Amino acid sequence: MLLAGLTLGQLAAIFGAAAVFATALYILKLRRRTVAVPFSQLWARILRDKEATSLFSRLKRLLSLLLQLALLALLALALGDPRAQAAFLEGRNLVVLVDASASMQATDVTGAKNRMEAGKEEVKKVIRGLGGSDRMLIAQMDAAVTPLGPMSSDTSELERGLDKLRATDARADFPRSLRFAIDALRGVKNAEIVIVSDGRLGEAVDASGKVKVPEDVKLTYVPVGGGTRNVGITQFSVRRYPLDKSRYEVMLEVTNTGPETEDIELSLLGDQNLVDLTKLRLKPGERLPRFYPNLSGASRTLEAKLQPLGGSKDDLPADDRAYALLPERRRAKVLVVTPGNTYLEAALLLDEYLDVQLVSPKEYVDKSASLKADVIIFDGATPADAPRAHAIYLDPRGPGSPVKVEGDLVQPGFDRIDRKHPIVRWTALDDVNIARGRKLAPQPGDKIVGASEQGPILVTGQRGGYKFVAMGFDTRDSDLPLRVAWPLLLLNSINFFTDEDAQYISSFRTGDVWRVPVVSATGQAKLEEPGGGSLVVPVHEGRAVYLGDRAGFYKVTGGEGSDPNAPAGIAAQGGPAAGVTAFAANLLDQEESAITPAPELVVDGKKAGALGGFQIGVRREIWIYLLLAAVILTAIEWLTYHKRITV
């Protein structure tokens, strides 16, 4: 027998002090009450009878004292937490990884709200079946791994940590969680990793390779869930038309991951108003893309929603909704420095959201300090100093050009085009005829978007924090202004300068580290989550950084120039520059939508075993039984007192 609490010397001191105090109370002389009687001889006989039973009275008081001393001994020994020596040697150390990914929100579990609640009940069984020397650590496993408390044998503390578990809208990072568990159990004996999940975890492989569970660590799998039927939204995106920003188009994909044919109703909401309603039938495993062209009526928010019809069933609500924000429609100020170019002026008139101002090269030199614009187009006139704005250079020349001109080109063409670059999106430049041009010499970090066999003729880059696009020929020396590609190239370039952040933040996915553009002088920003919660997040290099795990609409407020009354999910006018940024986040994960539970779990060829050795209600702590014995003795003392046995 070993003591896990106080030492034997400490217990002896505590018991001795308590025993002396209790004995002193018993040997104190009782103070007699003076009672007047009418005739003393009547009481003499009674007193003689009492003296005859005084020895028995002393014995009764001694029995009461012994009961009190036994009670004190039990309480003192309980403070020592006595345990069998074998218990110290056989105690287990467990790390319980509870899957909190989106698939754990499936409602296919009988008697529980969802798989997460069923998993928590399984963990409670383990907690209540821990031995006196067993220790456990519970960790939430989603896009990150989060320990919910220290390694402990305190069942109350473990259950408080378990109550913090919540399923998220993200995929579980299984390799990271396994590596955390292995590190937490390094160097301890009787180590065991318990995985509570539906098994939709994927391979235990990351950038460092396969995760290998040590031979001395037991791997255990507790499966939850049993449903297989689910239809989810696995793709969702939206964009405005470049030449008519009042209209937009939507692309989404609906996937049936279950084994049965499902009938569903697909709703498309714009600014919370119904835009389209469609009934669909999906075969088992079918992926159905849907395209909505030429839509209007929504100014900011879009939402897609699924609803099963008839006898169809959907066990996972987390993937039944998808969210998107339309890029904000704001007028961009464009300053055109040109001696006169009808083709250029006409192309800019196609976009009603451009505020165009025309100036001659001389006027620009005279008034450059007072001319403010989001984008400046230099048509054959290159300034001596780079402007403090994004700029498009048509046929740049001179020392103020952002790229050097190395020589003339004769009849160049677009022989090589970076078709993934946004400024050439939806354009056909391959057969553009150019009479003459100039070879551009990009600097390190610049991007060659278009080039002929003789050298680059379309280059983008950044100078002094501002972007530029340089075209190495005069458009009037080509047939480009006669093609549809000409206005598209100009408008794509302007959108490349002004709308990049809006396009960037519309594609966030749960489980990723989000970097949201926002203006903040304090290095912090306020993030408002779906449902009304808020928290403070750091701002690094002009972007708020946050690991997101919930789908919905968000708003980030940086503090400078922000509108505190702007509703959640709707950006204040001006976007990031005004200190307020709104964005949407979605799950959009086909693997997570496939909710069929895995019957077994294998990590690097090692099959996880079944959980065993935990029985609810069995505790091996001896101090519990000592306290129980103390309670029984107290009950005996109470009973004997009222029966007049020990008094």
C-alpha positions in Angstrom: 0.0 0.0 0.0 1.3 3.5 -1.0 0.1 6.9 -0.2 -0.5 9.3 -3.1 -1.6 12.2 -0.9 -0.1 13.3 2.4 2.8 11.4 3.9 2.5 9.0 6.8 4.2 11.4 9.2 1.8 14.2 8.2 -1.2 12.0 8.6 0.0 10.9 12.1 0.4 14.5 13.2 -3.1 15.4 11.9 -4.7 12.4 13.6 -2.8 12.9 16.8 -3.9 16.5 17.1 -7.5 15.7 16.3 -7.5 12.7 18.7 -6.1 14.8 21.6 -8.7 17.5 21.0 -11.6 14.9 20.9 -10.3 13.1 24.0 -10.0 16.4 25.9 -13.7 17.1 25.1 -14.6 13.7 26.6 -12.6 14.0 29.9 -13.8 17.5 30.7 -15.7 17.5 34.0 -19.3 18.0 33.6 -20.8 20.9 35.5 -23.7 19.8 37.7 -26.9 21.7 37.9 -28.2 22.7 41.3 -31.8 21.4 41.7 -33.9 22.1 44.8 -35.9 19.1 46.0 -38.6 19.0 48.7 -37.3 16.0 50.6 -33.6 14.8 50.2 -34.2 11.3 51.6 -36.4 10.5 48.7 -33.4 11.0 46.3 -30.8 9.1 48.4 -32.1 5.8 47.2 -32.0 6.9 43.5 -28.4 8.2 43.9 -27.3 4.8 45.3 -28.8 3.1 42.2 -27.0 5.5 39.9 -23.6 4.8 41.6 -24.1 1.1 41.0 -24.3 1.8 37.2 -21.5 4.4 37.0 -19.0 1.8 35.6 -21.4 1.0 32.8 -21.9 4.7 32.1 -18.1 5.2 31.8 -18.0 2.3 29.4 -20.7 3.9 27.3 -18.7 7.1 27.1 -15.6 5.2 26.2 -17.4 3.5 23.3 -18.5 6.9 22.0 -14.9 8.1 22.2 -13.7 5.1 20.3 -16.2 5.7 17.6 -15.1 9.3 17.3 -11.4 8.3 17.2 -12.2 5.7 14.5 -14.0 8.4 12.5 -11.0 10.7 12.8 -8.7 7.9 11.7 -10.7 7.2 8.6 -10.8 10.8 7.6 -7.0 11.3 8.2 -6.2 8.2 6.2 -8.4 9.4 3.3 -6.2 12.5 3.1 -3.3 10.2 2.4 -5.1 8.8 -0.7 -3.9 5.2 -0.2 -3.5 3.1 -3.2 -2.3 -0.4 -4.0 1.3 -0.6 -5.3 0.2 -2.4 -8.4 -2.1 0.5 -9.2 0.9 2.8 -9.5 2.6 0.5 -11.9 -0.4 -0.2 -14.1 -2.0 3.2 -14.5 -2.7 4.2 -18.1 -2.0 7.5 -19.9 -4.6 8.3 -22.5 -4.9 11.1 -25.1 -8.5 11.2 -26.4 -8.8 12.9 -29.8 -12.5 13.8 -30.4 -13.4 14.5 -34.1 -15.0 17.9 -34.3 -15.1 18.2 -38.1 -18.2 19.1 -40.1 -19.3 15.4 -40.6 -19.7 15.1 -36.9 -22.8 17.4 -37.2 -24.7 14.5 -38.9 -28.0 13.8 -37.2 -28.1 10.0 -37.9 -27.5 8.9 -34.3 -30.4 7.4 -32.4 -30.9 9.0 -28.9 -28.5 11.9 -29.6 -28.7 15.3 -31.2 -25.8 14.5 -33.6 -22.6 12.5 -33.9 -20.7 15.0 -31.8 -23.1 14.5 -28.8 -22.9 10.7 -29.3 -19.1 10.9 -29.3 -19.1 13.0 -26.1 -21.2 10.3 -24.4 -18.6 7.7 -25.4 -15.9 9.8 -23.8 -17.9 10.2 -20.6 -18.0 6.4 -20.3 -14.2 6.4 -20.5 -13.9 9.2 -17.9 -16.2 7.4 -15.5 -14.4 4.1 -16.0 -10.9 5.5 -15.2 -8.8 3.8 -12.6 -7.3 5.6 -9.7 -3.9 5.9 -11.3 -5.2 6.5 -14.9 -4.7 9.9 -16.5 -6.4 11.4 -19.5 -6.1 14.4 -21.8 -9.0 15.4 -24.1 -8.3 17.3 -27.4 -10.6 18.7 -30.0 -9.6 17.6 -33.5 -10.7 19.9 -36.4 -8.7 22.3 -38.6 -6.3 22.5 -35.6 -5.9 20.4 -32.5 -6.9 22.0 -29.2 -6.3 20.4 -25.8 -9.3 21.1 -23.5 -7.3 20.7 -20.3 -4.2 19.2 -18.8 -3.4 15.5 -18.4 -5.5 14.7 -15.4 -7.2 11.9 -13.4 -9.8 14.3 -12.0 -13.1 13.2 -13.5 -14.8 16.5 -12.7 -12.1 18.5 -14.5 -12.2 16.1 -17.5 -15.9 16.4 -17.8 -15.7 20.2 -17.7 -13.2 20.1 -20.5 -15.5 17.7 -22.5 -18.4 20.2 -22.2 -16.3 22.7 -24.3 -16.4 20.4 -27.4 -18.3 21.8 -30.4 -18.4 20.5 -33.9 -17.1 23.0 -36.5 -17.6 23.5 -40.3 -14.1 22.4 -41.2 -12.2 19.2 -42.1 -10.2 17.5 -39.3 -6.4 17.8 -39.6 -5.8 14.1 -38.6 -2.0 14.1 -39.1 -1.5 17.1 -36.9 -3.7 15.7 -34.2 -1.9 12.4 -34.2 1.5 14.1 -34.0 0.2 16.1 -31.0 -1.0 13.0 -29.2 2.3 11.2 -29.9 4.3 14.1 -28.5 2.0 14.3 -25.4 2.6 10.6 -24.6 6.3 10.6 -25.3 8.3 9.0 -22.5 5.3 7.7 -20.5 4.3 4.1 -19.9 1.0 2.4 -20.8 0.3 5.1 -23.4 -2.9 5.0 -25.4 -4.4 7.2 -28.2 -8.2 7.0 -28.3 -9.8 8.4 -31.5 -13.5 9.1 -31.2 -14.7 9.8 -34.8 -16.9 8.6 -37.7 -13.7 7.7 -39.4 -13.9 10.3 -42.2 -10.4 11.5 -41.5 -8.4 10.6 -44.6 -4.8 9.4 -44.7 -2.5 10.3 -41.8 0.0 12.0 -44.2 1.3 15.6 -44.1 4.2 17.6 -45.5 6.5 15.6 -43.2 5.4 12.3 -44.6 3.3 9.5 -43.0 2.6 9.6 -39.3 4.0 6.6 -37.5 2.5 5.6 -34.2 5.2 4.2 -31.9 5.0 0.5 -31.1 4.6 1.1 -27.4 1.6 3.4 -27.9 -1.8 1.6 -28.2 -4.2 3.0 -30.9 -7.9 2.7 -30.2 -10.8 3.7 -32.4 -14.4 4.5 -31.1 -16.7 4.7 -34.1 -19.8 6.9 -34.0 -22.6 7.4 -36.6 -24.4 5.0 -38.9 -26.1 7.1 -41.6 -25.1 7.4 -45.3 -27.6 9.7 -47.0 -26.6 13.3 -47.7 -26.8 15.9 -50.4 -24.5 18.9 -50.1 -23.3 22.0 -51.9 -19.7 21.3 -53.0 -19.0 24.4 -55.2 -20.3 28.0 -55.1 -18.9 31.1 -56.7 -20.2 34.4 -58.1 -18.9 37.2 -60.2 -20.1 40.4 -61.8 -20.0 40.9 -65.5 -17.0 43.1 -66.4 -19.0 45.4 -68.7 -22.3 45.5 -66.7 -21.6 45.3 -63.0 -25.3 45.6 -62.1 -25.6 42.0 -63.3 -23.9 38.8 -62.2 -23.6 35.1 -62.7 -23.5 32.2 -60.2 -22.0 28.8 -60.5 -22.6 26.0 -58.0 -22.4 22.3 -57.7 -24.6 19.9 -55.8 -23.4 16.4 -54.9 -25.3 13.4 -53.7 -22.8 11.4 -51.6 -25.3 8.8 -50.5 -26.4 5.4 -52.0 -30.0 6.4 -52.9 -31.6 8.7 -55.3 -32.6 12.0 -53.6 -35.1 14.7 -54.5 -34.1 18.2 -53.3 -35.2 21.8 -53.6 -32.4 24.3 -54.4 -33.1 27.9 -53.4 -30.9 30.9 -54.5 -31.3 34.0 -52.3 -30.0 37.5 -53.2 -29.9 40.0 -50.3 -32.2 37.5 -48.4 -34.8 37.6 -51.3 -35.6 34.6 -53.4 -33.9 34.8 -56.8 -34.4 31.2 -58.1 -36.1 28.0 -56.9 -35.4 24.7 -58.6 -36.4 21.1 -57.8 -33.7 18.5 -58.6 -33.3 14.7 -58.6 -29.8 13.4 -58.0 -28.7 9.8 -58.5 -26.4 8.0 -56.1 -23.0 9.6 -56.3 -24.1 12.2 -58.8 -22.4 15.6 -59.1 -24.7 18.2 -60.7 -23.3 21.6 -61.7 -25.8 24.5 -62.0 -25.1 27.8 -63.8 -27.2 30.9 -63.4 -26.2 33.6 -66.0 -27.4 37.2 -66.3 -28.9 37.6 -62.8 -29.8 40.9 -61.2 -31.5 42.2 -58.1 -28.9 41.4 -55.5 -26.4 44.1 -54.5 -24.3 42.4 -51.9 -25.1 38.9 -50.5 -25.9 35.6 -52.1 -26.9 32.4 -50.4 -27.7 28.9 -51.8 -29.8 26.5 -49.7 -30.9 22.9 -50.0 -34.0 21.2 -48.7 -34.9 17.5 -49.1 -38.3 16.7 -50.6 -40.7 13.8 -50.1 -39.1 10.7 -48.8 -35.6 12.0 -49.3 -33.3 12.4 -46.4 -30.3 14.6 -45.6 -28.3 13.7 -42.5 -25.8 16.5 -42.6 -27.1 20.1 -42.3 -23.6 21.7 -42.4 -23.2 21.5 -46.2 -26.8 22.5 -47.1 -25.9 26.2 -47.2 -23.3 28.2 -49.1 -22.6 31.9 -49.0 -20.9 34.5 -51.2 -20.5 38.3 -51.4 -20.7 40.1 -54.7 -17.8 42.4 -55.3 -18.7 45.9 -54.2 -19.9 48.2 -57.0 -18.0 51.5 -56.5 -17.0 54.1 -59.1 -13.3 54.0 -59.8 -11.7 57.4 -60.7 -9.7 57.0 -63.9 -7.4 59.8 -65.2 -6.5 59.6 -68.9 -3.4 61.5 -70.0 -3.6 61.6 -73.8 -3.2 63.9 -76.7 -6.4 62.5 -78.0 -7.4 58.9 -78.6 -11.0 58.1 -79.7 -10.5 54.4 -79.4 -9.3 54.7 -75.8 -12.1 57.1 -74.8 -14.8 55.0 -76.3 -13.6 51.8 -74.6 -13.8 53.5 -71.2 -17.4 54.6 -71.8 -18.5 50.9 -71.7 -18.2 50.7 -67.9 -20.7 53.0 -66.1 -18.8 52.6 -62.9 -15.8 54.4 -64.2 -15.5 58.2 -63.5 -13.2 59.2 -66.4 -11.3 62.5 -66.6 -9.3 63.4 -69.7 -6.2 65.7 -69.6 -3.5 66.5 -72.0 0.2 65.7 -71.2 0.8 69.4 -70.6 -2.1 69.8 -68.2 -0.9 66.7 -66.3 2.5 68.3 -65.8 1.0 71.6 -64.6 -1.7 70.1 -62.3 -0.3 66.7 -61.3 -0.2 67.7 -57.6 -4.0 68.4 -57.6 -5.1 65.5 -59.8 -6.3 62.5 -57.8 -7.3 59.1 -59.3 -7.4 55.4 -58.5 -6.0 54.6 -61.9 -4.0 56.7 -64.4 -3.7 55.8 -68.1 -0.7 57.3 -69.9 -1.3 57.2 -73.7 2.1 57.6 -75.3 3.1 60.2 -72.6 5.3 58.9 -69.8 5.8 61.2 -66.8 9.2 62.0 -65.4 8.2 60.8 -61.9 6.1 57.7 -61.2 2.6 58.7 -60.0 1.2 57.7 -56.6 -1.5 55.6 -58.1 -1.9 52.4 -60.2 -1.1 53.1 -63.8 -1.5 51.7 -67.4 1.3 52.7 -69.8 0.5 52.6 -73.5 3.7 52.7 -75.5 5.9 53.9 -72.6 9.2 55.6 -73.2 11.7 57.9 -71.5 13.3 57.7 -68.0 10.0 57.7 -66.2 8.8 54.4 -67.6 8.4 51.6 -65.0 10.2 49.3 -67.5 13.1 50.0 -69.7 12.7 50.0 -73.5 15.5 48.0 -75.2 14.7 48.5 -78.8 12.2 48.6 -81.6 10.2 45.6 -82.8 8.9 45.0 -86.3 5.5 43.5 -86.6 5.5 41.8 -83.2 2.6 39.6 -82.1 1.3 37.8 -79.0 3.2 34.6 -79.5 3.2 33.7 -75.8 0.3 34.7 -73.4 -0.1 34.0 -69.7 -3.7 33.1 -70.0 -4.2 32.7 -66.2 -3.4 36.3 -65.6 -6.6 38.4 -64.8 -5.8 41.2 -67.2 -6.1 38.9 -70.2 -9.2 37.1 -69.0 -11.8 36.5 -71.7 -9.6 38.1 -74.4 -8.3 36.7 -77.7 -4.9 38.3 -78.5 -3.3 35.6 -80.5 -4.1 37.1 -84.0 -3.7 40.8 -83.1 -1.8 42.5 -85.9 0.8 45.1 -84.8 2.8 47.2 -87.2 5.6 48.2 -84.8 6.4 48.1 -81.1 9.1 48.3 -78.5 10.8 45.5 -76.5 10.2 45.9 -72.8 12.8 44.9 -70.2 11.0 43.8 -67.0 12.7 43.9 -63.6 13.0 41.0 -61.2 9.5 40.4 -59.7 7.6 41.7 -62.8 5.3 39.4 -64.7 5.5 39.0 -68.5 1.8 38.6 -69.6 2.4 38.7 -73.3 5.5 38.4 -75.5 6.4 38.0 -79.2 9.3 35.9 -80.4 11.3 39.1 -80.4 10.7 40.0 -76.7 8.1 41.0 -74.1 5.3 43.5 -75.1 2.9 43.3 -72.2 4.3 43.4 -68.6 2.8 44.0 -65.1 4.5 44.7 -61.9 4.7 46.9 -58.9 6.6 50.1 -58.2 6.5 52.0 -54.9 3.5 50.0 -53.6 1.4 50.7 -56.8 0.8 48.3 -59.6 1.3 49.0 -63.3 0.5 47.5 -66.7 2.9 48.4 -69.6 2.0 47.7 -73.2 5.0 48.0 -75.6 3.2 49.5 -78.6 0.8 52.3 -79.7 -2.6 50.8 -80.1 -3.2 53.0 -83.1 -0.3 51.0 -84.8 -2.4 47.8 -84.5 -5.9 46.5 -85.1 -6.4 45.9 -81.4 -8.9 48.8 -81.0 -11.1 47.1 -83.6 -11.4 44.0 -81.5 -13.6 43.1 -78.5 -10.4 42.3 -76.7 -9.4 46.0 -76.5 -12.1 47.2 -74.0 -11.8 43.9 -72.1 -8.0 44.4 -71.7 -8.5 47.9 -70.4 -11.3 47.0 -68.0 -9.5 43.9 -66.8 -6.5 46.0 -66.0 -8.5 48.5 -64.0 -10.3 45.7 -62.2 -6.9 44.1 -61.5 -5.9 47.3 -59.7 -9.2 48.0 -57.8 -11.0 44.7 -57.3 -8.3 42.2 -56.4 -9.1 42.2 -52.7 -12.8 41.8 -53.4 -12.2 38.7 -55.6 -9.7 37.4 -53.0 -11.9 37.5 -50.0 -14.9 35.9 -51.8 -13.2 32.5 -51.9 -12.4 31.8 -48.3 -12.9 28.2 -47.1 -13.3 27.0 -43.6 -10.3 25.3 -42.1 -7.8 27.7 -43.8 -5.9 30.6 -42.3 -7.7 33.7 -43.6 -5.8 36.9 -44.4 -8.5 39.6 -44.7 -7.5 43.1 -46.0 -8.3 45.7 -43.4 -6.9 49.1 -42.3 -5.8 49.2 -38.6 -3.3 51.4 -36.8 -3.4 49.3 -33.6 -2.3 46.0 -35.1 -5.6 44.4 -34.1 -9.1 44.2 -35.6 -12.5 43.1 -34.4 -14.0 40.1 -36.2 -17.8 39.6 -36.1 -18.7 36.0 -36.6 -21.9 34.4 -37.9 -24.4 34.3 -35.1 -23.4 37.5 -33.4 -20.2 36.6 -31.6 -17.0 38.7 -31.9 -13.3 38.5 -31.0 -10.1 40.4 -31.5 -7.7 39.1 -34.2 -4.1 40.3 -35.1 -3.4 42.4 -38.2 -0.2 41.6 -40.1 1.0 43.5 -43.1 -2.5 45.1 -43.6 -4.4 41.8 -43.3 -6.4 40.4 -40.4 -5.2 36.8 -39.7 -7.6 34.2 -38.4 -8.1 30.4 -38.6 -11.8 30.1 -39.6 -13.9 27.1 -38.9 -17.5 28.3 -39.3 -19.4 29.0 -42.5 -21.4 32.2 -43.0 -20.9 36.0 -43.4 -18.2 37.8 -41.4 -17.2 41.4 -40.9 -13.8 42.8 -39.9 -13.5 46.2 -38.4 -10.0 47.7 -38.2 -10.9 50.9 -36.3 -9.8 53.6 -38.8 -12.6 55.2 -40.7 -14.9 52.3 -40.0 -18.7 52.6 -39.8 -19.7 51.0 -36.5 -23.3 50.9 -37.6 -22.7 48.8 -40.7 -24.7 45.5 -40.4 -22.8 42.3 -40.1 -22.1 40.7 -43.4 -22.4 44.0 -45.3 -19.2 46.0 -45.9 -19.2 49.7 -45.4 -18.7 51.9 -48.5 -15.1 52.0 -49.4 -14.2 48.4 -48.4 -10.8 47.8 -46.7 -9.8 51.4 -47.1 -12.6 52.5 -44.9 -11.6 50.1 -42.1 -14.5 47.6 -42.6 -14.3 44.5 -44.7 -17.1 41.9 -45.2 -16.5 38.4 -46.5 -18.1 35.0 -46.7 -16.8 31.5 -45.8 -17.9 28.1 -46.9 -17.3 24.4 -46.2 -17.5 23.2 -49.9 -15.7 19.9 -49.2 -17.0 16.8 -51.0 -14.9 14.5 -48.8 -16.5 16.0 -45.7 -20.0 15.7 -47.2 -19.5 11.9 -47.7 -20.7 10.9 -44.2 -20.7 7.1 -44.5 -18.8 6.0 -41.3 -15.6 4.0 -41.6 -15.9 0.7 -39.8 -12.2 0.6 -39.0 -9.2 3.0 -38.7 -5.8 2.2 -40.1 -2.7 4.4 -39.5 0.4 3.5 -41.5 -0.7 -0.1 -41.7 -1.5 -0.3 -38.0 -5.1 -1.1 -37.3 -6.7 0.7 -34.4 -8.2 -1.7 -31.8 -11.5 -1.6 -29.9 -11.8 0.3 -26.6 -11.7 -1.9 -23.5 -10.9 -2.0 -19.8 -13.3 0.8 -18.8 -16.3 0.1 -16.7 -18.6 2.8 -15.5 -18.8 3.2 -11.8 -15.7 1.2 -10.9 -13.1 3.4 -9.2 -10.0 2.0 -7.5 -9.3 5.0 -5.2 -9.3 3.6 -1.7 -10.0 7.1 -0.1 -13.6 6.9 -1.6 -14.3 3.7 0.5 -12.7 5.3 3.6 -15.0 8.2 3.3 -17.9 5.8 2.9 -16.8 4.0 6.1 -16.7 7.4 7.9 -20.2 8.1 6.8 -21.4 4.7 8.1 -19.7 5.3 11.5 -21.4 8.7 11.7 -24.7 7.0 11.1 -24.0 4.4 13.8 -23.1 7.1 16.2 -26.3 8.9 15.5 -28.3 5.8 15.9 -26.7 4.7 19.2 -27.1 8.3 20.6 -30.8 8.3 19.9 -31.2 4.8 21.3 -29.5 6.0 24.5 -26.7 3.4 24.1 -23.7 5.7 24.1 -25.0 8.4 26.4 
